[in-house]
Amino acid sequence: MTITGYLAAEGFEDQLRHELAGRIMAEHGRLLLADAVIDAAWAANTWFDVQEVAIGSIGDAAAKLKAIQRNWVAYAPLHHRRASLIAGKLPHVSAKPPVFGAPVPAAPLGSFTLTAPDRMLYAARCLSPMPHGEWRFVEDRAGPPNRAYLKFQEALTRHALEHGGGVPAGLPQPGETCLDLGASPGGWTWVLAKRGATVIAIDKAPLAPAVAAMPGVEWRQGSAFALEPGDFGPIDWLCSDVICYPARLLKLVERWLAAGQVRNAVCTLKFQGETDHETARAFAAIPGSRLQHMHNNKHELSWLWRRPA
């Protein structure tokens, strides 16, 4: 039997349990083991083909991991000290945050955990190239007007890895046209403009003055829901961090996709109160979609979409 591990985003274990309903075999802290491979939106990382092995000592555990590959990271809700000692005998894996737009690590990064002092679970292949799926970019504390830019940088990076041919080729490019819905105060617009894109920022409230003054940025006062897709030409990137119920965002997105003018989309589903799993599934079912919880998301999911060829 093939076993897959899903490491829940911290604080969202219940949401992941809902996604894996009927498939969960065991739980080890935030790591849920299941007998199926699915696109789990609430998993920070996915461990493929999880194996269990007996270990005789710290050195034995490290030797068994090094015999498989070089790079490993420990997830240790239990037996933390012992897992740390094993990790200390493995080659160092840098936890230095990358610069947004730079190529991401390409070498396989495996994960392991101890279920008992003499029992180890491991997966040589994981979905995320970052330890535990935690994307932490080098922060800019002077340019962006708020911290919303962090989840957007992660979403764009993961979109590029999933749909766009890697980083930096799959990120917004100079000269591309971007529509930023619910833009104020401008964190997402700032990211797009820094990439050299042309940005039409829509919001009832103005952008931060420094963002509004960036080359290629145009602010239009109004509601994202009042726009008519036919009033715009081709849009390379449809971006939305609008505060609204996910079901309302779904209707907005469907209108834009039906118009056939959009090439890529990155939108935030903001759950107010209970998680709207039904609407989340509707987003995930749109061809070309990927739904994921970003490391910097709160009670939110990011919808990543590229128009199917």
N, C-alpha and C positions, 0 to 999 in steps of 0.2 A: 504494500500500500504506500502510495506517495503522500507524504505529509508536508503541508505548507504552514509556515508560521506567519502570523500577522501581528506586528507590533503596533498597538493602538497609540494614536496621538494622545499625549498626556492629558488626562481629564476627560477623555471621550471614549472610555472603554465600553460604556453602555451602547453607544452608537455603533461601535464595531461589532459588539455581540448581536445587535439587531441585524446587521448585514450578513453575519455568519450563522444566523439562526438555523439550527438543525444540523450544522456541520462541525461544531466545536467538539474536539476530542479531549482537550486538556487546556489549563491556563497556568501560566507561570508569570505572575505579576501582570504586566501589560502585554505579554506575549501569549497570543491565543493560537493553538494548534488546531488545524482543520484538515479534513480529508478531501479538499477541493481547492482548485486554483481559480480565484475570482478577482476582478478589479475592485478592491476594497477601498472605498473613498476615505474611510476613517482610519486607515492604517498608515502610520508614518513610514513604515518600511515593511517589505514582504520578504520572508525567508523562503527560498525555493528548495524543495527536496531535503527537508530536515532529516538529519541522521542522529542516532543516539549511540554512544559508545561508552564502555567502561574505562575509567582511568585509574592507574595505580598510584600516581603521584602528580605533583605539579609539573615536574619535568616530563613525565610521560604524556600529560595532556598537551603541553606545548609542542613536543616532538610530533605527536599525531597531527596537530594542526599544521605545523610547518611542512610536513610531508605532503600536504594537499596543495597549499599555496602560501604566498608570503603574507598577505594583508588580512588581519583579523581585528575585530573590535568586540569587546565583552559587554554583554548586557547582564547585569548581576542584581536582580531583585533579592536573590538568596545567595548565601555563601560569598558575599561581596569580597572579603579579604582574600579568599582562596582564588577567586576569579581574577582579582587584581594581580596576584602573584603569577598566575599563568600568563596574563597579558604582558607582565614585565619580562618574561622570557621570550616573547615574540618580537619580531622586527617592529620598530617604531612606526606608527601611522600618524601622520600629521593631522592635527585638528585645527590648523590655521584656517580661518575663514577665507574663502576665495574672493577675489574682486569680481563684481558683477560684469559679465561680458567676456571674461577670460575663460578659456577651455576648462572644463571640469575634469577631475581625475578619471582616467580611463581604466586603470587596473582594477580587477575584481576585488571587492571588499566583502569578506565573509563575516559572519556573526556567530558567537557562541554564548552559551549560558550553562550554568550548573544547576541541575535539579536535585542533586545530592552531592556530598563531598567526593564520591567516586563515580558519578554519572554526569556525562556532558552531552548537551544537544548542540548541534552546529549545522550551519548552512554555508556552503562555499560560495553560493551565488545569491545575492540579494538585489532587490529592485533598485534601491538607492545607492549612488556612489558616495553618499555622505554618511558618517557614523550615525546609526539609529534613524536615518532619514531626516536629520536636523540640519536644515539649510541655514547657515549663518554667514551672511556676506559681510565684508568690510563695510562698516557704516560710514555714511557721510552725515556729519552732525551740523553742517553749515548750510547746505544747499536745499534739501527738500523741506517743505513747510510742515510735514507731519510724518509719522512713522508708517503710514500706509504704503509707502514706497517699498518697504521690505518684503511684504507678501507679494507685491506685484513683480519685483525682481525675481523672486523664487518662481512665481507662476510662469513668467516669460521664459526662464531658464528651463523649467520642466516641460513647457510647451515645445521649446526648441529641441530638447532631447527626444520627445515623443513624436513630434510631427515635422520639425523643420530642418532636420539634417545636422543637428548639433549646435554647439555654441562656438563662435558667435554668429554663424551663418543663419541660424533659424530665428534670431532675434529681430525686432523691428529695425529696419535699415534706413539710412539717409534717403530722404525724398519720398518715403512711403507715407500714405495718408492714414491717420488714426483719428477715431472718434472716441473721445473720453466722456462718458456719461456720468453725471454726478461728480464732476471733476473737483469742485472746491474742497479744500484750499489749493489742491494742485499736486499732490504727491505723485499720482500716476502720470499726470501731464509732464511733470519734471523728468521722470524716467524716460518717457518717450522723446521729449525734446533733447535730452542729453544724448540720445541715440541718433540725433539728426533728423528725426521724423517730423512731418508736418502734422500738427495736432489741432483739431477743432474740439475745444473744451466746452461742454454744455453743463450749465448749472444755474439755478436761480441766484445763487450767491457768487460774488466775484472770486477770481483766483488771487492768491497772494501776489503782491506787486512784483516781486522778483521773478516769479514763475510767469506771470503775464507778459513780462518784458523779454522773455527768452525768444530767440529767433525761431520762427516757424509756428508760434503759438497764437491761436485766435480764440478768444472767449466769446461765446454767444449766450446771452441770458435767456433762460427758459427751462422747461421741464423735459426730461428725457422721454417721457411718455407722450408728449405732444408732437414729437418729431414724425415726419413722414419719410420713410426710406427713399421714396422716389425723388425727394428734394436734394439728394446727395448723389454724387457720382460714385464710382467704385471706392470701396473702403478696404484698405489692407488689414486694418486692425480695429475691431469693435471692442471697446473696453468699458466695463461698468463696475463701479463700486457703489452703486446707488443703494440707499437704505430703503428697502421695500420688502414685502413678503415674497418669498421665492416663486409662488404661483404667478404673481404679477410680472416678475422678471421673465418667467418662462414665456408668457404671452408676448412681451416685448421682443424677446429673442426670436421667437417664431416668426414675427412679422418681418424682422430684418433678414432672416435666412430665406424666407419665402420670396423676398424681393431679388435675391440672387446677386447682391452687390458686395457681399462681405467675403473676404478670403480667410481671415483668422478672427478668433474671438477669445477674450479672457474676461470672465465675469465672476463676481462674488455672490454666492447665495448666502444671505444673512438670515439665520433662523431666529425668530422672535418667540421665546417660550419653548414649546416642544419642537423637536426636530421633525421637519416635514419630509419624511422618507419617501413618500409617494412622488412629490415633485422632484426630489433628488434623482429618483429612478427615471423620471421622464427626461431630465437633462442628460443622464448617462445613456439613454436609449437613442439620442440623436446621433445619426451616423457621423463619424469623425470626432467624437467626444471623448474626453477623459475628465473625470470628476475626482478631485483630490483635496484633502485637508493640508493646507500649507503650514509649515512650522510656525509662521507668524499669524495664522488665522486664529480667530477666537471661535465662537460658536458659528462657524462659517465653513463653506466649501468653495473651492475655486473650480469653475468650469472652463476647461481648455478645449478649444475646437479649431479644427482646420477643415476647410471645404474639401470634401472627398474629390479625388481626381476623376 
